[in-house]
Amino acid sequence: MHAVPGPREGDRLDAELLALRAAYAAWLEALPDTLVETPTAEALQAIVDLDAPIDVPSPLLYGRD
């Protein structure tokens, strides 16, 4: 079982996700016209369209045990 990331780790992961999404968006924009309607382009678009990271409340009593 994986440990629940703490606030700092969660912030780091959110920043990493945003950076990856930006990189995938740039990759999608740079695709040649011949690759625009391909599974790769669709996968990149799906990643770019993901919702922004959300705050997930910590489990009850998190950090107090």
PyMOL Python script that loads the backbone (N, CA, C, O; Angstrom):
from pymol import cmd

cmd.read_pdbstr("""\
ATOM      1  N   MET A   1       0.842  -1.177   0.000  1.00  0.00           N
ATOM      2  CA  MET A   1       0.000   0.000   0.000  1.00  0.00           C
ATOM      3  C   MET A   1       0.891   1.245   0.000  1.00  0.00           C
ATOM      4  O   MET A   1       1.902   1.291   0.701  1.00  0.00           O
ATOM      5  N   HIS A   2       0.516   2.240  -0.779  1.00  0.00           N
ATOM      6  CA  HIS A   2       1.305   3.465  -0.880  1.00  0.00           C
ATOM      7  C   HIS A   2       0.894   4.443   0.215  1.00  0.00           C
ATOM      8  O   HIS A   2      -0.274   4.520   0.598  1.00  0.00           O
ATOM      9  N   ALA A   3       1.870   5.177   0.703  1.00  0.00           N
ATOM     10  CA  ALA A   3       1.582   6.199   1.702  1.00  0.00           C
ATOM     11  C   ALA A   3       0.915   7.395   1.036  1.00  0.00           C
ATOM     12  O   ALA A   3       1.174   7.684  -0.132  1.00  0.00           O
ATOM     13  N   VAL A   4       0.078   8.073   1.759  1.00  0.00           N
ATOM     14  CA  VAL A   4      -0.569   9.286   1.274  1.00  0.00           C
ATOM     15  C   VAL A   4       0.488  10.391   1.264  1.00  0.00           C
ATOM     16  O   VAL A   4       1.152  10.615   2.276  1.00  0.00           O
ATOM     17  N   PRO A   5       0.653  11.088   0.125  1.00  0.00           N
ATOM     18  CA  PRO A   5       1.665  12.145   0.091  1.00  0.00           C
ATOM     19  C   PRO A   5       1.293  13.292   1.021  1.00  0.00           C
ATOM     20  O   PRO A   5       0.121  13.644   1.154  1.00  0.00           O
ATOM     21  N   GLY A   6       2.292  13.863   1.655  1.00  0.00           N
ATOM     22  CA  GLY A   6       2.072  15.015   2.520  1.00  0.00           C
ATOM     23  C   GLY A   6       1.838  16.257   1.682  1.00  0.00           C
ATOM     24  O   GLY A   6       1.913  16.207   0.454  1.00  0.00           O
ATOM     25  N   PRO A   7       1.553  17.379   2.347  1.00  0.00           N
ATOM     26  CA  PRO A   7       1.242  18.616   1.605  1.00  0.00           C
ATOM     27  C   PRO A   7       2.358  19.047   0.656  1.00  0.00           C
ATOM     28  O   PRO A   7       2.089  19.441  -0.479  1.00  0.00           O
ATOM     29  N   ARG A   8       3.577  18.977   1.102  1.00  0.00           N
ATOM     30  CA  ARG A   8       4.687  19.406   0.231  1.00  0.00           C
ATOM     31  C   ARG A   8       4.848  18.454  -0.945  1.00  0.00           C
ATOM     32  O   ARG A   8       5.077  18.889  -2.074  1.00  0.00           O
ATOM     33  N   GLU A   9       4.730  17.157  -0.682  1.00  0.00           N
ATOM     34  CA  GLU A   9       4.845  16.177  -1.758  1.00  0.00           C
ATOM     35  C   GLU A   9       3.690  16.362  -2.744  1.00  0.00           C
ATOM     36  O   GLU A   9       3.889  16.274  -3.956  1.00  0.00           O
ATOM     37  N   GLY A  10       2.506  16.613  -2.238  1.00  0.00           N
ATOM     38  CA  GLY A  10       1.358  16.855  -3.113  1.00  0.00           C
ATOM     39  C   GLY A  10       1.558  18.073  -3.988  1.00  0.00           C
ATOM     40  O   GLY A  10       1.219  18.047  -5.171  1.00  0.00           O
ATOM     41  N   ASP A  11       2.106  19.148  -3.422  1.00  0.00           N
ATOM     42  CA  ASP A  11       2.385  20.351  -4.204  1.00  0.00           C
ATOM     43  C   ASP A  11       3.419  20.068  -5.287  1.00  0.00           C
ATOM     44  O   ASP A  11       3.299  20.550  -6.413  1.00  0.00           O
ATOM     45  N   ARG A  12       4.430  19.286  -4.936  1.00  0.00           N
ATOM     46  CA  ARG A  12       5.469  18.931  -5.911  1.00  0.00           C
ATOM     47  C   ARG A  12       4.861  18.113  -7.047  1.00  0.00           C
ATOM     48  O   ARG A  12       5.165  18.338  -8.218  1.00  0.00           O
ATOM     49  N   LEU A  13       4.001  17.163  -6.688  1.00  0.00           N
ATOM     50  CA  LEU A  13       3.370  16.336  -7.712  1.00  0.00           C
ATOM     51  C   LEU A  13       2.439  17.156  -8.603  1.00  0.00           C
ATOM     52  O   LEU A  13       2.382  16.926  -9.811  1.00  0.00           O
ATOM     53  N   ASP A  14       1.711  18.104  -8.024  1.00  0.00           N
ATOM     54  CA  ASP A  14       0.851  18.989  -8.817  1.00  0.00           C
ATOM     55  C   ASP A  14       1.681  19.790  -9.813  1.00  0.00           C
ATOM     56  O   ASP A  14       1.310  19.910 -10.981  1.00  0.00           O
ATOM     57  N   ALA A  15       2.804  20.338  -9.354  1.00  0.00           N
ATOM     58  CA  ALA A  15       3.673  21.128 -10.226  1.00  0.00           C
ATOM     59  C   ALA A  15       4.250  20.258 -11.343  1.00  0.00           C
ATOM     60  O   ALA A  15       4.359  20.694 -12.489  1.00  0.00           O
ATOM     61  N   GLU A  16       4.615  19.031 -10.998  1.00  0.00           N
ATOM     62  CA  GLU A  16       5.155  18.118 -12.002  1.00  0.00           C
ATOM     63  C   GLU A  16       4.089  17.779 -13.051  1.00  0.00           C
ATOM     64  O   GLU A  16       4.381  17.733 -14.246  1.00  0.00           O
ATOM     65  N   LEU A  17       2.868  17.545 -12.601  1.00  0.00           N
ATOM     66  CA  LEU A  17       1.772  17.252 -13.529  1.00  0.00           C
ATOM     67  C   LEU A  17       1.527  18.427 -14.472  1.00  0.00           C
ATOM     68  O   LEU A  17       1.349  18.233 -15.675  1.00  0.00           O
ATOM     69  N   LEU A  18       1.516  19.634 -13.933  1.00  0.00           N
ATOM     70  CA  LEU A  18       1.304  20.823 -14.776  1.00  0.00           C
ATOM     71  C   LEU A  18       2.427  20.983 -15.791  1.00  0.00           C
ATOM     72  O   LEU A  18       2.178  21.346 -16.940  1.00  0.00           O
ATOM     73  N   ALA A  19       3.667  20.715 -15.372  1.00  0.00           N
ATOM     74  CA  ALA A  19       4.807  20.811 -16.285  1.00  0.00           C
ATOM     75  C   ALA A  19       4.698  19.767 -17.393  1.00  0.00           C
ATOM     76  O   ALA A  19       4.972  20.065 -18.556  1.00  0.00           O
ATOM     77  N   LEU A  20       4.302  18.556 -17.043  1.00  0.00           N
ATOM     78  CA  LEU A  20       4.136  17.511 -18.060  1.00  0.00           C
ATOM     79  C   LEU A  20       3.020  17.867 -19.036  1.00  0.00           C
ATOM     80  O   LEU A  20       3.165  17.684 -20.244  1.00  0.00           O
ATOM     81  N   ARG A  21       1.908  18.374 -18.513  1.00  0.00           N
ATOM     82  CA  ARG A  21       0.813  18.771 -19.398  1.00  0.00           C
ATOM     83  C   ARG A  21       1.257  19.864 -20.364  1.00  0.00           C
ATOM     84  O   ARG A  21       0.875  19.845 -21.534  1.00  0.00           O
ATOM     85  N   ALA A  22       2.054  20.810 -19.892  1.00  0.00           N
ATOM     86  CA  ALA A  22       2.559  21.875 -20.764  1.00  0.00           C
ATOM     87  C   ALA A  22       3.477  21.300 -21.844  1.00  0.00           C
ATOM     88  O   ALA A  22       3.429  21.725 -22.999  1.00  0.00           O
ATOM     89  N   ALA A  23       4.306  20.340 -21.464  1.00  0.00           N
ATOM     90  CA  ALA A  23       5.204  19.709 -22.429  1.00  0.00           C
ATOM     91  C   ALA A  23       4.404  18.938 -23.484  1.00  0.00           C
ATOM     92  O   ALA A  23       4.719  18.997 -24.673  1.00  0.00           O
ATOM     93  N   TYR A  24       3.362  18.211 -23.041  1.00  0.00           N
ATOM     94  CA  TYR A  24       2.535  17.474 -23.993  1.00  0.00           C
ATOM     95  C   TYR A  24       1.763  18.432 -24.898  1.00  0.00           C
ATOM     96  O   TYR A  24       1.566  18.136 -26.077  1.00  0.00           O
ATOM     97  N   ALA A  25       1.331  19.559 -24.376  1.00  0.00           N
ATOM     98  CA  ALA A  25       0.633  20.555 -25.192  1.00  0.00           C
ATOM     99  C   ALA A  25       1.573  21.093 -26.275  1.00  0.00           C
ATOM    100  O   ALA A  25       1.168  21.260 -27.425  1.00  0.00           O
ATOM    101  N   ALA A  26       2.821  21.361 -25.906  1.00  0.00           N
ATOM    102  CA  ALA A  26       3.802  21.847 -26.884  1.00  0.00           C
ATOM    103  C   ALA A  26       4.069  20.780 -27.947  1.00  0.00           C
ATOM    104  O   ALA A  26       4.194  21.091 -29.132  1.00  0.00           O
ATOM    105  N   TRP A  27       4.154  19.538 -27.518  1.00  0.00           N
ATOM    106  CA  TRP A  27       4.370  18.434 -28.448  1.00  0.00           C
ATOM    107  C   TRP A  27       3.184  18.338 -29.421  1.00  0.00           C
ATOM    108  O   TRP A  27       3.371  18.169 -30.625  1.00  0.00           O
ATOM    109  N   LEU A  28       1.977  18.447 -28.886  1.00  0.00           N
ATOM    110  CA  LEU A  28       0.780  18.380 -29.718  1.00  0.00           C
ATOM    111  C   LEU A  28       0.773  19.509 -30.752  1.00  0.00           C
ATOM    112  O   LEU A  28       0.451  19.285 -31.919  1.00  0.00           O
ATOM    113  N   GLU A  29       1.126  20.709 -30.322  1.00  0.00           N
ATOM    114  CA  GLU A  29       1.149  21.859 -31.241  1.00  0.00           C
ATOM    115  C   GLU A  29       2.209  21.698 -32.323  1.00  0.00           C
ATOM    116  O   GLU A  29       2.058  22.234 -33.421  1.00  0.00           O
ATOM    117  N   ALA A  30       3.279  20.966 -32.026  1.00  0.00           N
ATOM    118  CA  ALA A  30       4.385  20.808 -32.974  1.00  0.00           C
ATOM    119  C   ALA A  30       4.198  19.627 -33.927  1.00  0.00           C
ATOM    120  O   ALA A  30       5.017  19.423 -34.823  1.00  0.00           O
ATOM    121  N   LEU A  31       3.132  18.850 -33.743  1.00  0.00           N
ATOM    122  CA  LEU A  31       2.921  17.703 -34.629  1.00  0.00           C
ATOM    123  C   LEU A  31       2.728  18.172 -36.062  1.00  0.00           C
ATOM    124  O   LEU A  31       2.029  19.155 -36.312  1.00  0.00           O
ATOM    125  N   PRO A  32       3.345  17.471 -36.996  1.00  0.00           N
ATOM    126  CA  PRO A  32       3.103  17.809 -38.403  1.00  0.00           C
ATOM    127  C   PRO A  32       1.653  17.507 -38.778  1.00  0.00           C
ATOM    128  O   PRO A  32       0.999  16.682 -38.140  1.00  0.00           O
ATOM    129  N   ASP A  33       1.168  18.168 -39.800  1.00  0.00           N
ATOM    130  CA  ASP A  33      -0.224  17.991 -40.235  1.00  0.00           C
ATOM    131  C   ASP A  33      -0.564  16.534 -40.520  1.00  0.00           C
ATOM    132  O   ASP A  33      -1.707  16.117 -40.332  1.00  0.00           O
ATOM    133  N   THR A  34       0.410  15.760 -40.970  1.00  0.00           N
ATOM    134  CA  THR A  34       0.150  14.357 -41.299  1.00  0.00           C
ATOM    135  C   THR A  34      -0.126  13.509 -40.058  1.00  0.00           C
ATOM    136  O   THR A  34      -0.618  12.387 -40.181  1.00  0.00           O
ATOM    137  N   LEU A  35       0.179  14.020 -38.872  1.00  0.00           N
ATOM    138  CA  LEU A  35      -0.032  13.259 -37.643  1.00  0.00           C
ATOM    139  C   LEU A  35      -1.163  13.806 -36.778  1.00  0.00           C
ATOM    140  O   LEU A  35      -1.392  13.310 -35.675  1.00  0.00           O
ATOM    141  N   VAL A  36      -1.871  14.822 -37.267  1.00  0.00           N
ATOM    142  CA  VAL A  36      -2.899  15.475 -36.462  1.00  0.00           C
ATOM    143  C   VAL A  36      -4.055  14.533 -36.118  1.00  0.00           C
ATOM    144  O   VAL A  36      -4.569  14.588 -35.001  1.00  0.00           O
ATOM    145  N   GLU A  37      -4.465  13.695 -37.022  1.00  0.00           N
ATOM    146  CA  GLU A  37      -5.595  12.794 -36.776  1.00  0.00           C
ATOM    147  C   GLU A  37      -5.111  11.358 -36.572  1.00  0.00           C
ATOM    148  O   GLU A  37      -5.556  10.435 -37.254  1.00  0.00           O
ATOM    149  N   THR A  38      -4.198  11.190 -35.628  1.00  0.00           N
ATOM    150  CA  THR A  38      -3.650   9.869 -35.321  1.00  0.00           C
ATOM    151  C   THR A  38      -3.907   9.539 -33.854  1.00  0.00           C
ATOM    152  O   THR A  38      -4.242  10.425 -33.068  1.00  0.00           O
ATOM    153  N   PRO A  39      -3.753   8.273 -33.484  1.00  0.00           N
ATOM    154  CA  PRO A  39      -3.906   7.907 -32.070  1.00  0.00           C
ATOM    155  C   PRO A  39      -2.947   8.677 -31.146  1.00  0.00           C
ATOM    156  O   PRO A  39      -3.293   8.988 -30.006  1.00  0.00           O
ATOM    157  N   THR A  40      -1.758   8.976 -31.639  1.00  0.00           N
ATOM    158  CA  THR A  40      -0.812   9.749 -30.821  1.00  0.00           C
ATOM    159  C   THR A  40      -1.368  11.128 -30.524  1.00  0.00           C
ATOM    160  O   THR A  40      -1.326  11.583 -29.381  1.00  0.00           O
ATOM    161  N   ALA A  41      -1.884  11.794 -31.535  1.00  0.00           N
ATOM    162  CA  ALA A  41      -2.463  13.127 -31.336  1.00  0.00           C
ATOM    163  C   ALA A  41      -3.666  13.058 -30.404  1.00  0.00           C
ATOM    164  O   ALA A  41      -3.847  13.936 -29.561  1.00  0.00           O
ATOM    165  N   GLU A  42      -4.489  12.026 -30.549  1.00  0.00           N
ATOM    166  CA  GLU A  42      -5.648  11.875 -29.672  1.00  0.00           C
ATOM    167  C   GLU A  42      -5.217  11.668 -28.220  1.00  0.00           C
ATOM    168  O   GLU A  42      -5.822  12.227 -27.305  1.00  0.00           O
ATOM    169  N   ALA A  43      -4.175  10.868 -28.012  1.00  0.00           N
ATOM    170  CA  ALA A  43      -3.682  10.631 -26.654  1.00  0.00           C
ATOM    171  C   ALA A  43      -3.110  11.918 -26.050  1.00  0.00           C
ATOM    172  O   ALA A  43      -3.359  12.227 -24.885  1.00  0.00           O
ATOM    173  N   LEU A  44      -2.350  12.656 -26.844  1.00  0.00           N
ATOM    174  CA  LEU A  44      -1.806  13.926 -26.357  1.00  0.00           C
ATOM    175  C   LEU A  44      -2.931  14.898 -26.009  1.00  0.00           C
ATOM    176  O   LEU A  44      -2.870  15.581 -24.987  1.00  0.00           O
ATOM    177  N   GLN A  45      -3.950  14.960 -26.852  1.00  0.00           N
ATOM    178  CA  GLN A  45      -5.076  15.861 -26.594  1.00  0.00           C
ATOM    179  C   GLN A  45      -5.797  15.464 -25.311  1.00  0.00           C
ATOM    180  O   GLN A  45      -6.214  16.333 -24.545  1.00  0.00           O
ATOM    181  N   ALA A  46      -5.949  14.174 -25.068  1.00  0.00           N
ATOM    182  CA  ALA A  46      -6.607  13.698 -23.848  1.00  0.00           C
ATOM    183  C   ALA A  46      -5.827  14.123 -22.609  1.00  0.00           C
ATOM    184  O   ALA A  46      -6.427  14.492 -21.599  1.00  0.00           O
ATOM    185  N   ILE A  47      -4.511  14.075 -22.674  1.00  0.00           N
ATOM    186  CA  ILE A  47      -3.682  14.501 -21.548  1.00  0.00           C
ATOM    187  C   ILE A  47      -3.813  16.002 -21.331  1.00  0.00           C
ATOM    188  O   ILE A  47      -3.966  16.465 -20.201  1.00  0.00           O
ATOM    189  N   VAL A  48      -3.754  16.751 -22.416  1.00  0.00           N
ATOM    190  CA  VAL A  48      -3.858  18.214 -22.325  1.00  0.00           C
ATOM    191  C   VAL A  48      -5.223  18.619 -21.766  1.00  0.00           C
ATOM    192  O   VAL A  48      -5.328  19.612 -21.046  1.00  0.00           O
ATOM    193  N   ASP A  49      -6.256  17.863 -22.092  1.00  0.00           N
ATOM    194  CA  ASP A  49      -7.610  18.194 -21.647  1.00  0.00           C
ATOM    195  C   ASP A  49      -7.914  17.785 -20.212  1.00  0.00           C
ATOM    196  O   ASP A  49      -8.981  18.116 -19.694  1.00  0.00           O
ATOM    197  N   LEU A  50      -7.006  17.079 -19.566  1.00  0.00           N
ATOM    198  CA  LEU A  50      -7.240  16.682 -18.174  1.00  0.00           C
ATOM    199  C   LEU A  50      -7.501  17.911 -17.313  1.00  0.00           C
ATOM    200  O   LEU A  50      -6.933  18.978 -17.549  1.00  0.00           O
ATOM    201  N   ASP A  51      -8.354  17.754 -16.325  1.00  0.00           N
ATOM    202  CA  ASP A  51      -8.613  18.849 -15.393  1.00  0.00           C
ATOM    203  C   ASP A  51      -7.352  19.175 -14.608  1.00  0.00           C
ATOM    204  O   ASP A  51      -6.474  18.332 -14.423  1.00  0.00           O
ATOM    205  N   ALA A  52      -7.288  20.406 -14.158  1.00  0.00           N
ATOM    206  CA  ALA A  52      -6.165  20.831 -13.323  1.00  0.00           C
ATOM    207  C   ALA A  52      -6.176  20.041 -12.023  1.00  0.00           C
ATOM    208  O   ALA A  52      -7.223  19.553 -11.597  1.00  0.00           O
ATOM    209  N   PRO A  53      -5.011  19.916 -11.393  1.00  0.00           N
ATOM    210  CA  PRO A  53      -4.965  19.211 -10.111  1.00  0.00           C
ATOM    211  C   PRO A  53      -5.963  19.812  -9.128  1.00  0.00           C
ATOM    212  O   PRO A  53      -6.192  21.022  -9.126  1.00  0.00           O
ATOM    213  N   ILE A  54      -6.536  18.987  -8.319  1.00  0.00           N
ATOM    214  CA  ILE A  54      -7.518  19.444  -7.336  1.00  0.00           C
ATOM    215  C   ILE A  54      -7.006  19.161  -5.938  1.00  0.00           C
ATOM    216  O   ILE A  54      -6.205  18.249  -5.733  1.00  0.00           O
ATOM    217  N   ASP A  55      -7.459  19.925  -5.000  1.00  0.00           N
ATOM    218  CA  ASP A  55      -7.114  19.669  -3.605  1.00  0.00           C
ATOM    219  C   ASP A  55      -7.970  18.523  -3.103  1.00  0.00           C
ATOM    220  O   ASP A  55      -9.199  18.584  -3.132  1.00  0.00           O
ATOM    221  N   VAL A  56      -7.307  17.487  -2.646  1.00  0.00           N
ATOM    222  CA  VAL A  56      -8.011  16.348  -2.079  1.00  0.00           C
ATOM    223  C   VAL A  56      -7.841  16.447  -0.566  1.00  0.00           C
ATOM    224  O   VAL A  56      -6.715  16.515  -0.073  1.00  0.00           O
ATOM    225  N   PRO A  57      -8.932  16.456   0.163  1.00  0.00           N
ATOM    226  CA  PRO A  57      -8.800  16.576   1.619  1.00  0.00           C
ATOM    227  C   PRO A  57      -8.024  15.400   2.198  1.00  0.00           C
ATOM    228  O   PRO A  57      -8.153  14.269   1.730  1.00  0.00           O
ATOM    229  N   SER A  58      -7.239  15.668   3.195  1.00  0.00           N
ATOM    230  CA  SER A  58      -6.502  14.617   3.890  1.00  0.00           C
ATOM    231  C   SER A  58      -7.462  13.714   4.624  1.00  0.00           C
ATOM    232  O   SER A  58      -8.522  14.151   5.072  1.00  0.00           O
ATOM    233  N   PRO A  59      -7.092  12.449   4.748  1.00  0.00           N
ATOM    234  CA  PRO A  59      -7.958  11.543   5.511  1.00  0.00           C
ATOM    235  C   PRO A  59      -8.166  12.048   6.936  1.00  0.00           C
ATOM    236  O   PRO A  59      -7.329  12.775   7.473  1.00  0.00           O
ATOM    237  N   LEU A  60      -9.260  11.669   7.530  1.00  0.00           N
ATOM    238  CA  LEU A  60      -9.573  12.056   8.900  1.00  0.00           C
ATOM    239  C   LEU A  60      -8.405  11.700   9.811  1.00  0.00           C
ATOM    240  O   LEU A  60      -7.875  10.591   9.741  1.00  0.00           O
ATOM    241  N   LEU A  61      -8.012  12.620  10.648  1.00  0.00           N
ATOM    242  CA  LEU A  61      -6.914  12.471  11.602  1.00  0.00           C
ATOM    243  C   LEU A  61      -5.543  12.340  10.955  1.00  0.00           C
ATOM    244  O   LEU A  61      -4.588  11.935  11.617  1.00  0.00           O
ATOM    245  N   TYR A  62      -5.429  12.676   9.675  1.00  0.00           N
ATOM    246  CA  TYR A  62      -4.131  12.591   8.990  1.00  0.00           C
ATOM    247  C   TYR A  62      -3.118  13.472   9.709  1.00  0.00           C
ATOM    248  O   TYR A  62      -3.359  14.658   9.932  1.00  0.00           O
ATOM    249  N   GLY A  63      -2.013  12.897  10.059  1.00  0.00           N
ATOM    250  CA  GLY A  63      -0.942  13.625  10.736  1.00  0.00           C
ATOM    251  C   GLY A  63      -1.130  13.756  12.229  1.00  0.00           C
ATOM    252  O   GLY A  63      -0.296  14.357  12.906  1.00  0.00           O
ATOM    253  N   ARG A  64      -2.212  13.206  12.760  1.00  0.00           N
ATOM    254  CA  ARG A  64      -2.444  13.323  14.197  1.00  0.00           C
ATOM    255  C   ARG A  64      -2.376  11.974  14.902  1.00  0.00           C
ATOM    256  O   ARG A  64      -2.790  11.855  16.055  1.00  0.00           O
ATOM    257  N   ASP A  65      -1.863  10.969  14.227  1.00  0.00           N
ATOM    258  CA  ASP A  65      -1.779   9.667  14.878  1.00  0.00           C
ATOM    259  C   ASP A  65      -0.374   9.295  15.265  1.00  0.00           C
ATOM    260  O   ASP A  65      -0.151   8.221  15.824  1.00  0.00           O
TER     261      ASP A  65
END
""", "prot")
cmd.dss("prot")
cmd.show_as("cartoon", "prot")
cmd.util.cbc("prot")
cmd.orient("prot")
